[in-house]
Structure formats: C-alpha cells, structure tokens
Amino acid sequence: MSTTETGTLSPVNLREIEARAHQLRAEAFNSMLRALFRAVFNAPRKMVSCPACARPLRG
C-alpha cells in the first residue's frame, strides 16, 4: 500500500482554491436557474401542444 505525502498549503493556495470553488458554485447556480426558467417558460407551450389537451375537432 502506497502513501502519498501532501505539502502544506500556503495562504495563496487556499485563496486560489476558494476562488475556484466560488466560481464552480456560481456556474452551477447559473445553470440551475437557466434550466428552471427554461422549464417555466416552455411549460405553457408544451401543455398547448399536448394531444391529450387539444380541443376535439367538430365537423
């Protein structure tokens, strides 16, 4: 079994890691909001185009 030694992190390294984590959280939140708004705005169109919701044709 091998072991790996990790060096100590400097304050600069910690700030870089925190900045990257913040960036990843912001991208994930942006993606989630985009998907949510897409679903909300597409819902009426999907309901109207649903064959089960269509009005019957009268001839």
ABEGO torsion letter per residue (X at the ends): XBBBBBBBBBAAAAAAAAAAAAAAAAAAAAAAAAAAAAAAAAAAAAAAABAAABBBBBX
